[in-house]
Amino acid sequence: MKPFSLSVPASSANIGPGFDSLGLAVDLYLTLTVSANNTWGIDQQSEMLPAFNNYKEHFIYQVANQTAALYGKELPACYMTINSAIPLARGLGSSASAIVAGIELANQCCQLGLSSTEKLQLATEREGHPDNVAAALLGGLVVTAYNDDKSIDVCKINQLNIDILVFIPQEELKTDVSRQVLPEVYSRSQAAKAGSIGNVFIAALMNENYELAGKMMEKDIFHEPFRAKLIAKYDAIKRMAKELGAYGTVISGAGPTMLSFFPKGTGAAIKQKLQNTFSSYHIQQREIDFTGVRVETKLV
């Protein structure tokens, strides 16, 4: 096996009305450098990675090992250096990136020759929904549907002429905690209204009508009204971002990170104004990653 590196982008899910169906890849990365070795070794070089005591406890190893086993292969011993710029439990798809990395690790080490469709199927079955993993795997803005027969339909949007700001707090928020505040059922009228908002949102994005898209972003009724109380300064951030020209501001994934769409070319100047006001948040201007997972073979 030749040494290789792989990188997987972070992702923001939901984007307002796209609950469990929309994912957006952003340019924060989980990176692995991998080479064959006599025994397993994992060197983590980032504080944004969960601690582990033994390689068999490592989440990426577990995903890779299980993926290899599904295809009747044995994962060979490797030495991995792992780095990450994706904060844990902040609503930026850290677990989805790790799942995609594990599947790709097995694909490369065991020469499985998996297609993107097969990788997405494996990742979705592990994650439980396709939005984050599809964005991490494919890049761009992905619109997904997880069907009753476990098949997945995906449409990728590769053109968004916007600036993106993310508001990352110091506090973590576990996805299961954030899901506990959501209703178990919605009425037919609520579901119809939520569906129409999501439909208009996607149509507006594809027509580059970002003012309308921003309006629809902030009309979600599936999850934002219930999760807002879990997010520090939620209303204040949305209000000031709007005053500074944001098309729309929403919770990223399950939170507590928030995300704003701004007119192209305005993000850098606005970022500093927001940072001065919301000092407890780390506010970043991020780019959309349109490629998804990348693999590069290293020269020996």
N, C-alpha and C positions, 0 to 999 in steps of 0.2 A: 504494500500500500504506500503510495507516494504521500508525503505530507501535504496537508491542505488547510485552508482557512475557510470559515463560513461566517456570514453575518446575517442577522435577522432584525428587521426594523421593529420599533414599537408600534402600537396601534391605539387609536381612539375609537370606541364603539358607540353606537346609538346615534350620536350627532343630533340629539333632540328626538324627533319622532321615529327614528329607525331602530326601535328597541329590538335587540338581539338579531338584527338583520343588516345593519350598516357598519362598515369598518373602514377606517382611514389610516393608512400607513404613514408614519412620521419618522423623521431622520434622527432618531435616537436608537442605538444599536446594541444588541447582544452579539458578541463576537467570540468565536472559538478558533484556536489554532491547534491542529491535531496531527500527531505523528505516531507511527507504530512503536510499540514498546514491549519489553518482556513482561512487565506487570502494569496494572492500571495506576495512573497518577493524574491528579487533577490539581492545578494551581489556579486559584481564584485571585484576581488582581483588582477587584472592585468591592467597595463596601455595599454596593447595590445588588448583592447576591446573597442568598440565604446560607447560613452556616451549615456545615455537614461534618461528620466525624469519619465516615468511611465512604469510599467511592460508590458502594452499593446503595447508600442512602441518597446519593445525589439525584435530583429530579431528572436532569437531562440524561444521565446514564440510564435511569430506570426506563424512560421513554424509548431510548435507543435500544436497550436490551429487549424490551417487549416487542418493539417493531421487528427486530431481527428474528426473534423467536416465531413471530407470526408467519414468516416466510421460510421457516426451517433452517435458519442460519444461526451461527454462534458469533456474537459480537467479539471481535479480536481486542486484545489489550492495547490500550492507547495511552499516550501522555497528552493531556489537554490543558491548554492555557485558556482561561475564560475571563472575559472582561465584559462589563455592562455599563451603559449609561441610562438604562431604563429603571426608574425608581420602582421599588416593590410596593404593591398594594396601594397604588395611587390612581388607578384607572387608566393606565397606559399599556395594558396588555403584556405585562411581564411574564405571566404564566403561559400565555399563548406563544410568545416568542421562544420560550424554553421548550415548549412542545414541538414547535416547528424545527428548532435546532436539533432536538433529539431524534426526530424522524429523519432529518437530513444527515445526521451523523451516521445512523444505521444505513441509510441509502448509500453513502459514500464508502463506509468501511466494509460493508458486505456486498457492494456492487449489485444492489437490488434493481437498479434501473427503473425506479418508480416514476410515474408520470405525475404532473401537477394535480390531476384529478385524484389519483390514488393517495397522494400526500394529504390533500385536503380532506379526503374521507377519513383517513386515519386520525388527523389532527382534530377534526370535528367530533369524532366519536370520543376522543379523550377530553376535549374541552367542554362538550355538551351543546355548543352552538357554534356556527361557522364564522361569525362576523370578525372577531379579532384574528383568528388563525388564517382566514382567507386574506385579510389585509397584509399580515406578516408574510405570508407565502407568496402572494401575487403582486403586492404593492398597489398604490393608487387608492381610490375610493371604491369599495366593493359593495354591491347590493346582493344580498344572499337570501336563499330560502332553504330551510332544512325540512325536507318532506317526510311524510309519515312512513315511507318505505326506507328512510335513512339516506336517500339520495340528496344531493345538494345542487341547487341551481345558482349560478353566479353570473353577475354582469359587472364589468369593471369600467369605471369612468376615469379616463386618463387626462382630462383637461379641466383644471380648476384654477382660474385666474384670480387668486386671492392670496393674502397674507394670513398666517395663522399664528396666534399667540396662545400659549398654554400657561396656566396658573397652577403651579405645583406647590402644595403645602408641605409642611414638615410632617404632619400627622398622617398615619396610615388609615385606610378604611378597607377592611376585608370585604370581598364581594358577597360572601354569604350574609354578613351583617346588613349590607346595603339592600340585598334582595328581601330580607325579612320585613322591610317596611312596605313592600308592594302588596297590592290587593291580590287575592287568589283568583278572583273573577272580575270581569268588566261587563257592563250591560251591553246589549246590542247597539244601542244608540251611542254609547261611549266608544265601542270598537269601530263603528262606522265613521264617527268623527275623527278618531285617531288615524284610521286608514286613509281618509281623505287628506288629512294634513300631511302624512307621509308621501302620498302620491304627488301632491302639489310641490312639496319640497324637492323631490327628485326631478320633476319636470322643470322646475325653476333652475336648478343647478345645471341641467343639461342644456338649457337655453341661455345660460350665463346671466340670468336675471337674479343677481345676488341679493338685491334688496328684498325681493319676494322670498327667496330661499331663507334669508335671515329671519324674516317674519315667521315663517313656518317652523324654523328651528326652535323658536321660543314658544311655540304653541303646543308642545307635546303634552299628552295627558296620560301616557302609559307609565312613565316612571319619574320624570322631573318633579312634579308637584309633591311627591312623597319623599324623595331623596333630598330635596332642597334643605330641609331642616337639619340634615347631617353635615352640611357643607358650611364652614365658617365664612361669613361675609358674602354669602351667595348673592343676596339682593344687591348689595353695594357694588360688587364686581360687575354684575350685569348692567346696573344703572350707569356706572362711570364708563364702562366700555361703550355703551350706546351713545353717551354724550360725546365720546371721542371718535365716533364714526363707525363703530362695529356694525356689521350686518346682523350678527346674532351671536349670543354667548350661551353655551350649554355645559352641562356636566359631561366630562369625558368618561365614557364607560360607566362603571358603578361609582365613580368619584374616588377621592375628593378633588382630584384635579378638575379644573374647568378649562374650556377651550373657546376662543373667539375667532370668527372670520372677519377680516378687515379688507378694505380695498387694497389692491396690489400696490406696493410701494410705500404704504403708510405705516407698516408695522413697527419698524425700528424706532421712529420718533415717538409713537404712542406707547411702546413698551416701557420706556423710561418714565413717562408720566405715571403710568399705572404702578410701576415698581416703587416709585416714591410714595405712593399712597398705601399700597398693600405690601408693606415690608415683610410680613410674615409668610408671604408667598415668594417662590422663586419663579419669576415670569420670564419665559423664553420665547423668542421667535423661532418657529420651526418650519421646515420645508416638508412638502409631501414627498415621500419616497415612492416612486412609480415602478420600481423594479422588484421589490420583495426580497426573498432570501437569495443570497449570492454565495457562490462557491468558487474558490480560486485555488488551483493546484500550485504548490510551492516548488520552486526549482531546488534540487538537491545539490 
